[in-house]
Amino acid sequence: MDIGLFRGPENAEVTKTVRKVEGTVSLGTAYSLKYTGGGAGAVTDGIRGSYEITDGRWQGYEGVDFTATLDLGSIHPVSKVWAGFLQQQGSWIFMPQSVEYSISDDGKDFMRVAVVKNSINEKDEGTVIRDFTARIGNRKARYIRIQAHNRGICPAWHPGAGKKAWIFVDETGIK
């Protein structure tokens, strides 16, 4: 599994360029209207979020998992899947505990092909951006399902202990 990790000053731009995913995306959970990231298609538009959570590129999910299904339109070879997340624990935003990737030919029967666990310390201060990337071998699929598991509530040591925790996603991708 690859890990893309970006650290820097809170207002620094992430300059990593990604290719837009061709196809459609359907979200299994609703994002917060406070952090829409530009709507459902934003997680496949090829535009990365910055270190600023209010840049309009991040989708926020409060207390719930992020689930998205990418429909590539037809069966394609797939060897790598990824999704980008931001942590800013002072703003109650944490990395997902894990990200699960599944593939399907028909959009009904999915096979899990990878789980990437979080390795970022939840107590890290400042802003951290990480791509949860999995190399899945030479597979073929039309549908890719991504499920990022939210911790649910802020931990006991946190000022927001017991309140809903957020996950922020900016982009997903395949190769």
C-alpha positions in Angstrom: 0.0 0.0 0.0 1.2 3.5 -0.9 0.8 6.4 1.4 0.8 10.0 0.1 1.3 12.4 3.0 1.5 16.1 2.8 2.4 18.4 5.7 2.9 22.0 5.7 1.7 25.4 6.9 -2.0 25.7 7.2 -2.4 28.0 4.1 0.1 26.1 1.8 -1.4 24.8 -1.4 -1.1 21.1 -2.2 0.3 21.1 -5.7 -0.1 17.4 -6.5 -2.0 17.2 -9.8 -4.5 14.4 -10.4 -6.4 13.2 -13.5 -10.2 13.6 -13.4 -12.0 10.3 -13.2 -14.2 9.7 -16.2 -17.6 8.4 -15.3 -20.2 9.2 -12.7 -20.2 9.1 -8.9 -23.0 8.4 -6.5 -22.6 9.1 -2.8 -24.0 6.7 -0.3 -23.9 9.2 2.6 -24.8 12.9 2.5 -22.1 15.5 3.0 -22.6 18.5 5.3 -24.1 21.5 3.6 -21.3 23.5 5.5 -18.6 21.7 3.5 -20.0 20.6 0.1 -16.7 20.6 -1.8 -18.7 21.6 -4.9 -21.2 18.7 -4.9 -21.2 15.0 -5.6 -18.9 15.2 -8.6 -16.3 17.1 -6.7 -14.6 13.9 -5.5 -13.7 13.0 -9.1 -13.1 16.4 -10.7 -9.3 16.2 -10.4 -9.0 19.3 -8.2 -7.2 18.8 -4.9 -8.0 20.6 -1.7 -5.5 22.9 0.0 -4.5 23.1 3.7 -7.4 25.6 4.2 -10.6 23.7 5.1 -12.7 26.6 3.8 -11.2 26.6 0.3 -14.4 25.1 -1.1 -12.7 21.9 -2.2 -13.3 19.7 0.8 -16.4 17.6 1.4 -17.2 17.2 5.1 -19.0 14.3 6.8 -20.0 14.9 10.4 -20.3 11.7 12.5 -20.9 9.4 9.4 -18.8 7.4 7.0 -18.0 8.6 3.5 -19.2 6.2 0.9 -18.9 6.7 -2.9 -19.4 4.5 -5.9 -17.6 5.4 -9.1 -19.3 4.1 -12.3 -16.7 4.0 -15.1 -19.4 3.4 -17.7 -17.8 0.2 -18.9 -15.4 -2.4 -17.6 -11.8 -1.1 -17.4 -8.5 -2.4 -16.0 -7.8 -1.1 -12.5 -4.5 -1.5 -10.6 -4.6 1.3 -8.1 -7.3 3.1 -6.1 -7.0 6.0 -3.7 -8.9 8.8 -1.8 -7.5 11.9 -0.2 -8.3 13.1 3.3 -7.5 15.9 5.6 -6.9 15.9 9.4 -7.2 19.1 11.5 -8.1 17.7 15.0 -8.4 21.2 16.5 -11.4 21.6 14.2 -12.7 18.2 15.1 -11.6 16.7 11.7 -9.8 13.3 11.9 -8.5 10.9 9.4 -10.8 8.0 8.7 -9.9 5.0 10.8 -9.7 3.0 7.6 -10.7 3.1 3.9 -12.1 0.1 2.2 -12.1 -0.4 -1.6 -14.4 -2.8 -3.4 -15.0 -3.5 -7.1 -17.9 -4.8 -9.2 -18.8 -5.5 -12.8 -22.6 -5.1 -12.3 -22.9 -2.5 -9.4 -24.7 -5.0 -7.2 -22.2 -7.6 -6.1 -19.0 -6.0 -4.8 -15.8 -7.7 -3.8 -13.5 -6.1 -1.3 -10.0 -5.7 -2.7 -8.2 -3.6 -0.1 -8.4 -2.0 3.3 -6.0 0.8 4.1 -5.7 1.6 7.8 -4.9 5.0 9.1 -1.4 5.5 10.5 -1.6 9.2 11.3 -1.6 10.1 15.0 -4.9 11.6 15.8 -3.2 14.0 18.3 -1.1 15.5 15.5 -1.6 19.3 15.6 -1.9 21.4 12.5 -3.1 20.2 9.2 -2.2 16.8 7.6 -3.4 15.6 4.2 -3.0 11.9 3.3 -3.9 9.8 0.3 -5.1 6.3 1.3 -3.8 4.4 -1.7 -4.0 0.7 -2.5 -2.4 -1.2 -5.3 -4.8 -4.0 -6.2 -3.0 -5.9 -8.9 -4.4 -6.2 -12.4 -8.2 -6.3 -12.0 -11.1 -5.3 -14.2 -14.2 -3.5 -13.0 -16.8 -1.0 -14.0 -17.7 0.1 -10.4 -15.4 1.1 -7.6 -16.8 1.5 -4.1 -14.9 3.6 -1.5 -15.9 3.6 2.1 -14.0 5.7 4.6 -14.8 4.8 8.2 -15.4 7.9 10.5 -14.4 7.5 14.1 -17.9 8.8 15.0 -17.2 10.9 18.0 -14.2 12.9 19.2 -12.0 11.0 21.6 -12.0 11.4 25.4 -8.8 13.6 25.4 -10.2 16.0 22.9 -12.0 19.3 23.8 -15.0 18.0 21.7 -15.1 14.7 23.5 -18.3 12.9 22.9 -19.4 15.2 20.0 -19.5 14.2 16.4 -16.2 13.9 14.6 -15.7 15.0 11.0 -13.9 13.4 8.0 -12.9 15.6 5.0 -12.4 14.2 1.6 -11.3 16.1 -1.5 -10.6 13.6 -4.3 -10.7 10.0 -5.3 -8.9 8.3 -8.1 -8.1 5.1 -10.0 -5.3 3.9 -12.3 
